């Protein structure tokens, strides 16, 4: 049985987190879930591919863009009594719309050297200066390989320290959702630690892959950064 925290909010299957392929939005972030009559805000684990295949992905894209491109706004939510109320919602402050590309929209943070990119197909990405410069040089960008912990769906009752990534994905029954990553994005998986609690086996691991950014995003940064003046921390 999959723990709710590890289940994709779109397909219900297990999410093994890896930046650019399968991620999580924390509950303190407030993306308005206007496509869902049963909840006010979207958060939790998801496969980016599931967003791209989501019938209401245009609504997700619009709500994600609103969230990242505002500083603070008011959103309407329906309380348990059925009454609509306006509540304040903090956005991420990427308020400068830079470009509308065929593949998506780019916003810039006016205070820091950071950008947010919302795909036309739904998912969103955050790009710091190092990534932007690498993209501008037409280099491939690898996602974060920071350590993560996850409660496995079931206890394998074996030593998992020697498993490779395909073996882990096979056990989790999600290899089909990650196969394109395995084939094209050069994943790097490392076992870090594991231990059992009353819920099952908790796996500590690191996993990264090449970020599947589109060519027009790289082309944009190649031109834009040529005349870009980096923001200074003391001016923020």
Buried (B, 14 or more C-beta within 10 A) or exposed (E): EBBEEBBBBBBEBBBBBBBBBBBBBEEEBBBBBBBEEEEBBBBBBBBBBBBBEBEBBEBBBBBBBBBBBBEEBEBEBEEEEEEEEEEEBEBBBBBEEBBEBEBBBBBBBEEBBBBBBBBBBBBBBBBEBEBBBBBBEEEEBBBEBEEBEBBBBBEBEEEBEEBEBBBBBEBBEBBEBBEEBBEEBEBBBEBEEBEEEEEBBBBBBBBBBBBBBBEEBBBBBBEBBEEBEEBEEEEE
